[in-house]
Amino acid sequence: MVLLCRAHHWAVHEGGVRVEGRAPRGIVFHRPDGRFLPVCPVPVTINGNHGEGLKDTNRLYGLEITANTVDCFWDGERMDLHMAVDGLMSCDDDPVDEE
């Protein structure tokens, strides 16, 4: 057994990611196409600099990423499925005809 966050749990059970090995050591992950997933991602290098180039690009587009950017404002109430589907439908390029 291995403890996974919700996103990675979904990736294993629904997204086709395969896990092999024994916890806590020796676990490897494979993409749906069978390719090995590295232990940790390679740092992004933009213009030879880790992170600063990305920060500059974000600022250029008016994005200021802070420690609070990913804060969750969910208060635990149930999801409004009707509103979620309406929102997704409004993003559709090819609207569904209503009867």
N, C-alpha and C positions, 0 to 999 in steps of 0.2 A: 504494500500500500504506500501511496505517496500523497501528501497533502497538496492540493492545487487550488488556486484561486478560481473564481467562477468562470472567468474567460478561458483559462487553460483547461478546466474541467470540461467545458463545452467543446473545446478543440479536440480533446481526446475522444469524447463520446459521440459528438455530432460532426466534428470537422475533419475526421479522418487522420488525425495525428496519432502515431503509435508510440507507446512507451515500452521500453525493454529494460530489464535489469532488476536489481534489488536495492531498496532504500536502506540506509541513507546514502550509500555510495554506489556507484556503478550504474546509475540510471541514465539512459540515453533516450532521446526523442527523435522521431523521424517524421518528416513532412508526409502528406498524403501520397506524394509521388515516390516515396521511399528514400529521398535524400536525407542525410543526417543533419540534424539541427545542432549548431555549435553550443557549447556550454553557456557562453555569454555572448551577446552581440558585439560586433566590432564597433568601436567608437566612431561617430561620424566626424569626418575631417572635411572642412570647407575652407578652401584657400589655405591649406596647410595648418589650420588652427582648429583645435577641438572646441566646438561650442560657440566661440565668439562670432564667427561668421554667421552661424545660424541665428544667434541673438540679433545681429545687425540686420539680417534679412527680415526677421520678425518685426523689428522696430520699423523698418521701411514700410511694412504693410499695416502698421498701427497696432501690432500685437505686443503686449508686454507680458511675458510669462513670468509669474512669480510663484512663490511657495504655496500660495493659496489658489492657484489657477485650477487645480483639480479637486477643490473642496466639493463635497457632496452636500446638496441642500435638500435631499429627500428626508421627509419627516416620518417615513414608515407607513404612510397611508397606501391603500391598494391602488394599483395602476388603473387609470381610466382607459380601458381598452378601446371604447368607442372613439375617444379623442385621439388615441394613438393611431388607430387605423385611418381616421379622417386626415390626420397630419401626414401619414405616409401616402395616402391617395392624392393629396394636394401636391406632392413632390413628383408624381408620375407624369412622364412626358406624354403619355397616350391615355387620356382620361377614359374611365369606364363609363359607358352609357348608362344612365339611370332610367329605370322603368317607372 
